[in-house]
Amino acid sequence: MLSKTIFGEDNNFYVDADLDLGGFLIRPVIGDLEIKITGPLVKEQKQRIKSRIEQFLLTRFHYEKSADGKTNIQVSIERNDKARISDNYPFVSYSSGAVIITNNSVKNVFKIGSQKGVNFESADKAFDGAINKICEEQNISVIFGINKGKAKK
């Protein structure tokens, strides 16, 4: 039905089994991605952030191998632990940072708002909780300007 409307009754020049109407109309193209994560993170945390960003972008953009070069995404994460008041209080850690996106000499910088992690076992687990909040879809949407809403703090 879509091909008849666009290409005419007898012509079918475009065949793509994965095409949906929304993707055809509004999904821009994204080329090769290179994502680098820096900060006081363990390997699993770096991989989690990288995977969530890739998943987020590739579900909103159509991937095509690009001759124009790569889109470089550099994510810098900072850690700020608060002193624990006593054994009855949890460990509190805040995570914030920045995302720098470079493509064809165009550079955009997005701030990652401070996200709070809380855990009664350790400061590292509290920091991991803060990383999980950064990786939530609504927060990634705000970072990349896809959703005009505000990220939760």
QUIRACOR-V934949 format. One record per pair of residues at least 12 apart in sequence whose C-alpha atoms are under 10 Angstrom apart, sorted by the first residue. I is the first residue (numbers start at 1). J is the second residue. D is the distance in Angstrom with one decimal. If there is no record, write none. Layout:
i = {I & I}
j = {J & J}
d = {D & D}
This chain:
i = {2 & 2 & 2 & 3 & 19 & 23 & 23 & 23 & 23 & 24 & 26 & 26 & 26 & 27 & 27 & 27 & 27 & 27 & 27 & 28 & 28 & 28 & 28 & 29 & 29 & 29 & 29 & 29 & 29 & 29 & 29 & 30 & 30 & 30 & 30 & 30 & 30 & 30 & 30 & 30 & 30 & 30 & 31 & 31 & 31 & 31 & 31 & 31 & 31 & 31 & 31 & 31 & 31 & 31 & 31 & 32 & 32 & 32 & 32 & 32 & 32 & 32 & 32 & 32 & 32 & 33 & 33 & 33 & 33 & 33 & 33 & 33 & 33 & 33 & 33 & 33 & 33 & 34 & 34 & 34 & 34 & 34 & 34 & 34 & 34 & 34 & 35 & 35 & 35 & 35 & 35 & 35 & 35 & 35 & 35 & 35 & 35 & 35 & 35 & 36 & 36 & 36 & 36 & 36 & 36 & 36 & 36 & 36 & 37 & 37 & 37 & 37 & 37 & 37 & 37 & 37 & 38 & 38 & 38 & 38 & 38 & 38 & 39 & 39 & 39 & 39 & 39 & 39 & 40 & 40 & 40 & 40 & 40 & 41 & 41 & 41 & 41 & 41 & 41 & 41 & 42 & 45 & 45 & 45 & 46 & 46 & 46 & 48 & 48 & 48 & 49 & 49 & 49 & 49 & 49 & 49 & 50 & 50 & 50 & 50 & 51 & 52 & 52 & 52 & 52 & 52 & 53 & 53 & 53 & 53 & 53 & 53 & 53 & 53 & 55 & 56 & 56 & 56 & 56 & 56 & 56 & 57 & 57 & 57 & 57 & 60 & 68 & 68 & 69 & 69 & 70 & 70 & 70 & 71 & 71 & 71 & 71 & 71 & 71 & 72 & 72 & 72 & 72 & 72 & 72 & 73 & 73 & 73 & 73 & 73 & 73 & 73 & 73 & 74 & 74 & 74 & 74 & 74 & 74 & 75 & 75 & 75 & 75 & 75 & 75 & 75 & 75 & 75 & 76 & 76 & 76 & 76 & 76 & 76 & 76 & 77 & 77 & 77 & 77 & 77 & 77 & 77 & 77 & 78 & 78 & 78 & 78 & 78 & 78 & 78 & 79 & 79 & 79 & 79 & 79 & 79 & 79 & 79 & 79 & 79 & 80 & 80 & 80 & 80 & 80 & 80 & 80 & 80 & 81 & 81 & 81 & 81 & 81 & 81 & 81 & 81 & 81 & 82 & 82 & 83 & 84 & 84 & 87 & 88 & 89 & 89 & 89 & 90 & 90 & 90 & 90 & 90 & 90 & 90 & 90 & 91 & 91 & 91 & 91 & 91 & 91 & 91 & 91 & 91 & 91 & 91 & 92 & 92 & 92 & 92 & 92 & 92 & 92 & 92 & 92 & 92 & 92 & 92 & 92 & 93 & 93 & 93 & 93 & 93 & 93 & 93 & 93 & 93 & 93 & 93 & 93 & 93 & 93 & 93 & 93 & 94 & 94 & 94 & 94 & 94 & 94 & 94 & 94 & 94 & 94 & 94 & 94 & 95 & 95 & 95 & 95 & 95 & 95 & 95 & 95 & 95 & 95 & 95 & 95 & 95 & 95 & 95 & 96 & 96 & 96 & 96 & 96 & 96 & 96 & 96 & 96 & 97 & 97 & 97 & 97 & 97 & 97 & 97 & 98 & 98 & 98 & 98 & 98 & 99 & 99 & 99 & 99 & 101 & 108 & 109 & 109 & 110 & 110 & 110 & 110 & 111 & 111 & 111 & 112 & 112 & 112 & 112 & 112 & 112 & 112 & 113 & 113 & 113 & 113 & 113 & 113 & 113 & 113 & 114 & 114 & 114 & 114 & 114 & 114 & 115 & 115 & 115 & 115 & 115 & 115 & 115 & 115 & 115 & 115 & 115 & 116 & 116 & 116 & 116 & 116 & 116 & 116 & 116 & 116 & 117 & 117 & 117 & 117 & 117 & 118 & 133 & 133 & 133 & 134 & 134 & 134 & 136 & 136 & 137 & 138 & 138 & 138 & 139 & 139 & 139}
j = {14 & 20 & 21 & 15 & 62 & 59 & 60 & 61 & 62 & 62 & 60 & 61 & 62 & 58 & 59 & 60 & 61 & 62 & 63 & 60 & 61 & 62 & 63 & 58 & 60 & 61 & 62 & 63 & 64 & 65 & 66 & 57 & 58 & 60 & 61 & 62 & 63 & 64 & 65 & 66 & 70 & 71 & 58 & 61 & 62 & 63 & 64 & 65 & 66 & 67 & 68 & 69 & 70 & 71 & 103 & 63 & 64 & 65 & 66 & 67 & 68 & 69 & 70 & 71 & 72 & 54 & 57 & 58 & 63 & 65 & 66 & 69 & 70 & 71 & 72 & 73 & 103 & 50 & 54 & 70 & 71 & 72 & 73 & 74 & 101 & 102 & 49 & 50 & 51 & 53 & 54 & 70 & 71 & 72 & 73 & 74 & 75 & 100 & 101 & 49 & 50 & 72 & 73 & 74 & 75 & 76 & 99 & 100 & 49 & 50 & 73 & 74 & 75 & 76 & 77 & 99 & 74 & 75 & 76 & 77 & 78 & 97 & 75 & 76 & 77 & 78 & 79 & 97 & 76 & 77 & 78 & 79 & 127 & 77 & 78 & 79 & 124 & 127 & 128 & 131 & 128 & 128 & 131 & 132 & 75 & 77 & 131 & 131 & 132 & 135 & 75 & 131 & 132 & 134 & 135 & 136 & 73 & 74 & 75 & 135 & 135 & 134 & 135 & 136 & 137 & 140 & 73 & 75 & 135 & 136 & 137 & 140 & 141 & 144 & 137 & 135 & 136 & 137 & 140 & 141 & 144 & 140 & 141 & 144 & 146 & 146 & 103 & 104 & 103 & 104 & 102 & 103 & 104 & 101 & 102 & 103 & 104 & 105 & 106 & 100 & 101 & 102 & 103 & 104 & 107 & 99 & 100 & 101 & 102 & 103 & 107 & 108 & 109 & 98 & 99 & 100 & 101 & 102 & 109 & 97 & 98 & 99 & 100 & 101 & 109 & 110 & 111 & 112 & 96 & 97 & 98 & 99 & 100 & 111 & 112 & 95 & 96 & 97 & 98 & 99 & 112 & 131 & 134 & 94 & 95 & 96 & 97 & 98 & 112 & 114 & 93 & 94 & 95 & 96 & 97 & 114 & 115 & 127 & 130 & 131 & 92 & 93 & 94 & 95 & 96 & 114 & 116 & 127 & 93 & 94 & 95 & 116 & 117 & 123 & 124 & 126 & 127 & 94 & 123 & 123 & 120 & 123 & 120 & 120 & 118 & 119 & 120 & 117 & 118 & 119 & 120 & 121 & 122 & 123 & 126 & 117 & 118 & 119 & 120 & 121 & 122 & 123 & 124 & 125 & 126 & 127 & 116 & 117 & 118 & 119 & 120 & 122 & 123 & 124 & 125 & 126 & 127 & 129 & 130 & 114 & 115 & 116 & 117 & 118 & 119 & 122 & 123 & 124 & 125 & 126 & 127 & 128 & 129 & 130 & 131 & 113 & 114 & 115 & 116 & 117 & 118 & 126 & 127 & 128 & 129 & 130 & 131 & 112 & 113 & 114 & 115 & 116 & 117 & 126 & 127 & 128 & 129 & 130 & 131 & 132 & 133 & 134 & 111 & 112 & 113 & 114 & 115 & 116 & 130 & 131 & 134 & 110 & 111 & 112 & 113 & 114 & 115 & 134 & 110 & 111 & 112 & 113 & 143 & 111 & 112 & 143 & 144 & 144 & 144 & 143 & 144 & 142 & 143 & 144 & 145 & 142 & 143 & 144 & 134 & 139 & 140 & 142 & 143 & 144 & 151 & 134 & 139 & 142 & 143 & 150 & 151 & 152 & 153 & 130 & 133 & 134 & 151 & 152 & 153 & 127 & 129 & 130 & 131 & 132 & 133 & 134 & 139 & 151 & 152 & 153 & 128 & 129 & 130 & 131 & 132 & 133 & 134 & 152 & 153 & 129 & 130 & 131 & 132 & 133 & 130 & 151 & 152 & 153 & 151 & 152 & 153 & 151 & 152 & 151 & 150 & 151 & 152 & 151 & 152 & 153}
d = {10.0 & 9.7 & 8.2 & 8.4 & 9.9 & 9.8 & 8.4 & 8.2 & 7.7 & 9.2 & 9.1 & 8.8 & 9.7 & 10.0 & 9.1 & 6.3 & 5.1 & 6.0 & 9.7 & 7.8 & 5.2 & 6.0 & 8.7 & 9.5 & 9.1 & 5.4 & 4.6 & 5.8 & 6.5 & 9.6 & 9.5 & 8.3 & 7.9 & 9.2 & 5.8 & 5.9 & 5.0 & 6.2 & 8.3 & 8.1 & 9.2 & 8.1 & 9.9 & 9.2 & 8.4 & 5.7 & 5.2 & 5.4 & 4.9 & 8.4 & 8.1 & 7.7 & 6.4 & 6.8 & 9.7 & 7.7 & 7.5 & 6.1 & 6.3 & 9.0 & 9.1 & 7.1 & 4.8 & 6.1 & 8.6 & 8.1 & 9.6 & 9.8 & 9.5 & 9.8 & 9.9 & 9.1 & 5.6 & 4.9 & 6.1 & 7.4 & 9.7 & 9.6 & 9.5 & 6.5 & 6.1 & 4.8 & 6.1 & 8.3 & 9.8 & 9.9 & 9.6 & 6.5 & 9.4 & 8.5 & 8.3 & 9.9 & 8.3 & 6.0 & 4.7 & 5.8 & 7.6 & 9.9 & 9.2 & 9.8 & 7.6 & 7.8 & 6.3 & 4.8 & 6.2 & 8.5 & 9.8 & 9.8 & 7.7 & 7.1 & 8.4 & 5.9 & 4.8 & 6.1 & 7.7 & 9.3 & 7.6 & 6.2 & 4.9 & 6.2 & 8.8 & 9.7 & 8.4 & 5.7 & 4.8 & 6.0 & 8.0 & 8.9 & 9.3 & 7.2 & 6.9 & 6.9 & 10.0 & 8.0 & 9.1 & 9.0 & 9.8 & 9.3 & 9.0 & 9.3 & 9.7 & 7.5 & 7.5 & 8.9 & 9.5 & 9.7 & 9.5 & 8.9 & 8.6 & 8.0 & 8.7 & 7.9 & 8.5 & 8.3 & 6.2 & 9.8 & 9.6 & 9.8 & 8.8 & 9.3 & 9.4 & 9.8 & 6.3 & 8.3 & 8.3 & 8.6 & 9.4 & 9.9 & 7.8 & 9.9 & 9.0 & 7.4 & 9.8 & 9.7 & 9.9 & 9.7 & 9.9 & 7.4 & 7.6 & 8.2 & 9.8 & 9.5 & 9.5 & 9.1 & 9.8 & 9.1 & 8.9 & 7.4 & 7.7 & 7.2 & 8.5 & 6.6 & 8.1 & 7.0 & 5.9 & 4.8 & 7.8 & 9.8 & 9.8 & 7.9 & 5.7 & 5.1 & 6.4 & 9.5 & 9.4 & 6.8 & 5.7 & 4.5 & 6.5 & 8.8 & 9.8 & 9.6 & 9.8 & 8.1 & 5.6 & 5.1 & 6.5 & 8.5 & 9.5 & 7.4 & 5.9 & 4.5 & 6.5 & 8.8 & 9.8 & 9.5 & 9.8 & 9.2 & 8.3 & 5.3 & 5.3 & 6.4 & 8.4 & 9.7 & 9.0 & 6.7 & 5.7 & 4.4 & 6.8 & 8.8 & 8.3 & 8.8 & 9.8 & 8.2 & 5.6 & 5.3 & 5.4 & 8.8 & 9.7 & 9.2 & 7.0 & 5.9 & 4.9 & 6.8 & 8.6 & 9.5 & 9.9 & 7.3 & 9.2 & 9.6 & 8.7 & 5.7 & 5.1 & 6.4 & 8.4 & 9.5 & 9.5 & 8.4 & 4.2 & 6.2 & 8.7 & 9.7 & 9.4 & 7.0 & 9.1 & 8.6 & 7.8 & 7.9 & 8.8 & 9.4 & 10.0 & 9.0 & 8.6 & 8.5 & 9.7 & 9.1 & 7.2 & 9.8 & 6.2 & 5.4 & 4.4 & 7.6 & 8.2 & 8.6 & 8.5 & 8.2 & 5.7 & 5.3 & 5.7 & 7.4 & 6.1 & 5.2 & 8.7 & 8.5 & 6.2 & 9.0 & 7.1 & 5.8 & 4.7 & 6.8 & 8.7 & 8.9 & 6.6 & 9.4 & 9.3 & 5.8 & 7.6 & 9.6 & 9.1 & 9.8 & 8.4 & 5.9 & 5.2 & 6.5 & 8.7 & 9.8 & 6.5 & 8.1 & 8.8 & 5.5 & 5.0 & 8.6 & 8.4 & 6.9 & 9.8 & 9.7 & 6.1 & 5.4 & 4.6 & 6.1 & 8.8 & 8.2 & 6.6 & 9.7 & 9.1 & 6.1 & 8.7 & 8.5 & 8.1 & 5.5 & 5.2 & 6.6 & 7.9 & 9.7 & 6.8 & 9.0 & 9.2 & 5.6 & 6.6 & 9.8 & 9.0 & 7.9 & 8.0 & 5.3 & 5.5 & 4.4 & 6.4 & 9.1 & 8.7 & 8.8 & 8.2 & 8.8 & 6.2 & 4.9 & 7.1 & 7.7 & 9.8 & 9.8 & 5.6 & 4.4 & 5.1 & 8.4 & 8.7 & 6.3 & 7.1 & 7.6 & 8.6 & 9.4 & 9.7 & 9.2 & 9.5 & 9.0 & 5.8 & 7.2 & 8.7 & 9.4 & 6.8 & 9.6 & 7.7 & 8.3 & 8.7 & 8.7 & 6.4 & 9.9 & 9.3 & 8.4 & 8.6 & 9.5 & 8.6 & 9.9 & 7.7 & 8.7 & 7.3 & 8.5 & 9.6 & 8.5 & 9.7 & 9.3 & 6.6 & 9.3 & 8.8 & 5.3 & 7.6 & 9.0 & 6.3 & 6.5 & 9.6 & 9.3 & 7.9 & 5.6 & 9.8 & 7.5 & 5.0 & 8.6 & 9.7 & 7.7 & 9.3 & 9.8 & 7.1 & 4.6 & 4.1 & 7.7 & 8.5 & 7.8 & 7.7 & 9.7 & 8.7 & 9.0 & 9.2 & 9.5 & 9.8 & 9.4 & 9.8 & 9.5 & 8.1 & 6.3 & 8.2 & 5.0 & 7.2 & 9.4}
